[in-house]
Amino acid sequence: MQPGEVVARAAQRGVKTLALTDHDELSGLVEAGAAAEAAGIRLIDAVEVSVTWHDHTIHIVGLHVDRGHEVLIEGLRSNRSGRYERAERMSAELERVGIPGALAGAQAYVTNPELVSRTHFARFLVESGRARSTQAVFDTYLGTGKPGYVAHEWASLQDAVHWIRVAGGMAVIAHPGRYKLDDSRRDELLGTFRDLGGVGIEVVTGSHTPDQYGYWARRAGEFGFLASTGSDFHGPRESYRDLGDLPPLPAGCRPIWDEF
């Protein structure tokens, strides 16, 4: 979906405040801002930065960033630089298992070739009838250890938090329950993130189960984090939750939007 379409869908579903968090990209905020003003929605300028931490890919959201800040712009540009090469390698791996033309198919879903991601490959594989759902694509082709998976070194956690903070933003760990970390590594991530200047974690998100809401609310309190909410919405047929569908934060959480 294009940024304006996301805003229009949010407005239709009763959303009053929306943060658009494209992966490693700020350009959609201009279109989203115009659409939000027309729809009467408050748009929060934001971004989702891809990070490599101890061989795990972690996503760090920057809320209320200055989209014109040169440090953030250059940092995101450097993070995007390897995406296309990775996409070429993914396409080659998929061709080896009998799926030709995957790169061209994935590119049909993006306007900027630098931003081809696994999600775009997944859309192509679903639309071409090779999988029944986006999750099935990851389970069969694109997840770690699967035929089309290609590892990539993203930004460091320190750099991502720095880019966000110098651009006036608030750094938040996105969907922390998705990361396959043991208890020790999870505590290390939370502590390191806090020490680097991170201020929040997503407690309620489309990627968490209801049981996880309470767990992450407790962890936010233990580490002194503000609590955020994120739909993790990518499209009507690609997401666990639609825009505006999430429940309120658990009692006792300090909402990050109170700081905006």
N, C-alpha and C positions, 0 to 999 in steps of 0.2 A: 504494500500500500504506500502511496505517496504521502508526504507529511500533511498536506491539506486534507486528504481523505481520512487520515487518522484523527485529525481534529474534528472533522465533521461527524465521524462515528462517535467520538467522545461526547460531543454536544447532543447528539440524538439519544445517548444513553444517560444523560443527566449529569455528566462530569462537569464540575465547576472549575477545578484546578488541574492542570495537566503538565507533566514534565516529559518532553520528547527526548529520549535517550538513544540516539542512533549509535551504533558501534563505531568508535574511533572517527567520528565525523560530526561536523557542526553545520554543514551547509543547509540541511533541511530546516533549520530554525527560522530562516527568513520566510519561507513559504508557510511554515506552521504559525509563525507570529501573525502574519496577515490574516490567515484563516481564523485564528483564535480571536483576534480583535473583532472580526466580522460576526463571530458566533457568540461573543460575550463570555469567552472562557479566559481564565488567567493562565497564561503559558509561562512555565518556568524553563529558562534556557538551561539545557543540561546535555550530558554526554555519557556514554558508557565506554570505559577504557578497558581494553583487553590486556591482561597482565599474566606473566609467567612467574609462578612462585613455587619453588621446590618441585618443578616438573608438573605442576598443576596449572591449568588455565583458570584464572580468577577474574571476575568482572567487577570493576570499581566504577560506580556512578558518581559523577560530579554534578551537584545541584546548584543552581543559581550562579553559573559561571559567566564570565565576560566572554562572549563568543568572538570578540575581536582581539583578545589578548594574544600577543605574538608567541609567547612561550607555550601556551596551550596549543595553538595552531600548529606550530612546528613540531611539538611532541607528537601530536596525533598524526601529522604527515609522516613522521618517521615510523610510527607504528603501522601505518597503512602500506608502507613501501614493500613489505614482503608478502602482502596478501595475494597479489596477482600471480607471483611465482608459485606460491603455495597452491593456488587454484589450478594452475597448469599441471602441477604434479598430481593433484587429486584427480583431475580429469584423466591423466595417463593411467593412474592406478585403476580407475573405474573401467577404462577401456580394456584393461587386461582381464577383467572378469565379465566382459561381454556387453559393456554399456558404452557405446561410442557417442561422441558429440556432447558430452556432459558439460564441458566448459561453455560452449555456445548456448546450450540450453539454460545453464545457470545465469549467463549474462543477460538473458531476456528479461530477468527480473530486477536488474539494477540499471541505473543511469550512469554510474561512475564505475568503470572497470576495476578500479583500485579496491572497490568494496565488495567484491565477490566473496561470499562466505559459505560455510557449510549449509546454512539455512537456505541459500539460493539453490545450491545443488539439491537439497532435499525437496524444494518446491518442484524443480524439474523432474525429479524421479517420481514424485507423486503424480504430477500432471501427465507424465508419459506412461503411467500405468505400471511402473516397476515396483511400486510399494503402495500400501493402502493409506499410510499416514506419515507425517513427518517423523513421529517417534519410531515408526517401523524402519524408516530410512536410517536413522542413527543406530538402531539396534542391529541392522543388517550390514550397512555399508560404511557409515561415517563415524561411528563411535570409536573410541580407543581400541586399537588392535584389529579393527575391521578392514576389509579390502581397500576402501577409499580413504582411510584415515592417514593424514600427513601431519606430523608434529610441527609446531612452529614456535619460535622464541619471540614472545611479545615483550612489551615494556616491563621494566621492573616495578615492583610494588612501590618502592621509594619514588621512582620517577613519576608514576601515575598520580600519586598523592600530591607530589610537588607541583605538577602541572595544574592540577585542580585548585590547589590552595593559592598559588600565585595569581590565578585568574579570578580570585575572589570567591571561589566555590566551596562547597561542603562535600567532603569525600565520604562515600557510603559503600559498604560491601553489598553487592547485589546478590539476591537469593542464596544466602550462605548455606542453606540446607542441601543445595545441589552438589556441593563439592565433596568428593569421596576422601575425606580426611579422618584419621583416627583422632581420639580425644586429645592426644598430646599435640599433634599438628594443628588441630582446630584452635586450641588455646594459644599456640604460638602465633597463628595467623591473627587472631583477634588482638593479642597483646602487641605484636609488631605494628599492626595497622594503627592502633591507638597511639603508640609511641611516635609514629611518623606524622601524626596529625589528623588521622581519620576520626570522624565524629559520629558516624551512624552505621547501622546495619538495617537491611530490610527484614522486618519481622513478619509481616503479612504480605505474601506475594503469590502469584499464580503458580509458582514453582514449589510452594510448600504445601504440605497437608495440614488440615486443621490441628492435628496433634503437634505439629512443629511450631505453630504460632506461639503456644505457651512456652515451649523450650527456648525459642529465640528471644522472646520477651524477657525471660529470666537471664539469658546471657547478656542481653543489652544492659540490664540493670547491674549485673556483676562487673562489667567492664566500663560502665559509665557512658554508654552510647545512647544517642538519640535513636528513636525508632522511626523507620520509614516504611512506606507501602509501595509496592510496584506490581502492576498487573503482569509484567513480562509478556505483554501482548505483541505478537508479530503479524497477526492476520486472523481472519475469522475461522480458518480451518487449521491453524498452526499453533494454537495456544490453549492452555488449560483453562484460562479464565478470560472473559471478555472485559473490555473497558467498563469500569463502574460496578463490577460484580463483587469486588472483594469486601469482606466484613470489616468492621472497625478494628482498630488496634486493641489488644487485650488491656484490661484495666492496669493502671500503674505505669504504663509506658509514657515516655516523654516524646511527643510527636516532633519530628524534625521541622515540620512546616510552621511550628510556633516560632521558629528562629528566623523565618524568611522576612 
